[in-house]
Amino acid sequence: MTDLSAFPITRKWPARHPERLQLYSLPTPNGVKVSIMLEEIDLPYEVHKVSFDSNDQLTPEFISLSANNKIPAILDPDGPGGQPLPLFESGAILLYLAEKTGRLLPKDPALRYEAIQWLMFQMGGVGPMFGQVGFFNIFAGKDYEDKRPRDRYVAESRRLLGVLDKRLEGRDWVMGDYSIVDIAIWPWVRNLIVRYDAAELVGMADFANVRRVLEAFLARPAVQRGLKIPG
């Protein structure tokens, strides 16, 4: 039987199925990237809810796995060489799972790096900028009288949507075929509309390709399941 007791995180979140990949997460845009990926590749996993309400992300047990105290994080009992692998950062986890299973990442080396390029576009641009729109539009920043910070992030988010919309011309998905790039990007686009109430603010109506592909993404059964994990 697989033994994960050497990992402190299992003291706070015991593994009922230690032979399965352990996911520590919440249904945020970054969190659902991994749950959607796991649902898409049909890899058995056990999910543990990291509650922000009780500051679970700041506990020593969680930080022992995720040094940056951010979700999601995983503990794979069957990592490289058959040894357990702890991993944090959603983009790194997506790459790891794609390479572990040989799915949702192009095998051609040039296309693989092209996909990684667009994954970094999400990690370095879409996520941080859309998140700032959320902060200034519906969270604490909405009460600031000075709207210049909000408008700066709105303008940059609109620019990024324009880049994405142009990329999608003549393509079903960002890489042509469905990939980890889509799993990374579309939860953030959805959040911009549904959670941050910013569709009108960023002019979403102007980006027909973005709206088309978002609709296709949300229609996928694995996506629909992954968006609710953990419940």
Residue, then its C-alpha position, 0 to 999 in steps of 0.5 A: m500500500t502506498d505510504l504518504s505519511a512522510f508528507p506533513i500535508t497528509r496529517k491535516w488532510p489524510a489520504r483515504h486513497p493514498e494510491r491516487l493523486q492527491l489534489y488540494s484546491l478550491p474552485t477558483p480559476n487557478g484551482v479548476k485548471v487542475s480539476i478540469m485537467l484531471e477530469e479530461i484525462d480521467l486520472p484517478y484522484e482524491v480531492h481535499k478542500v483548502s478553505f480560505d475562510s479558515n486560512d487553510q492555505l497559511t497552515p504549516e501543513f499546506i505550506s510544506l507542500s505549496a511554498n507560496n501558500k497558493i492553491p492548487a497543489i498536488l501530491d502524486p504517489d506515482g511520480p517520476g521513477g515511481q516516487p511521490l512527487p509534490l508540486f505546486e503552481s497550476g501551470a507546472i501541474l498542467l505540464y506535468l500531467a500532460e507529460k505524465t499521460g501523453r495527453l493535451l500537449p503537442k508531441d512535436p517539439a516546435l508545437r510543444y514550445e508554442a503551446i508552452q508559450w501560450l500557457m505562459f501568456q495565461m500565467g503571466g498576463v491573463g491571470p494577473m491582469f484579469g484578477q486585478v480587474g476583479f479586485f478593482n471592480i467587485f472586491a475591496g478596490k471597488d470602493y477606491e475613488d480613484k478609478r485610474p488603477r481599475d482603468r489601467y487593468v481594464a485596458e490591459s485585459r482588453r488588449l489581452l482579449g484582443v490578442l487571444d481573439k486574433r489568435l483564434e481566427g480560423r482555429d477551434w482552440v488556441m493551438g488548433d486542437y484542444s490542449i492544456v492552453d485552453i484549460a489554463i485560459w478559459p476559466w479566467v475568461r469565464n471568471l471575468i464575466v461570471r465572477y468579476d461582472a466585467a464583460e461590459l467593462v472590457g467590451m467582451a461583445d467585441f471579441a466574437n472568437v473569444r466568446r465562441v471558444l468560451e462557449a465550446f469550452l463550457a460545453r465540455p462535460a469534463v469542464q462542467r465537472g471540474l468547475k465544481i471541484p471541490g464542492 
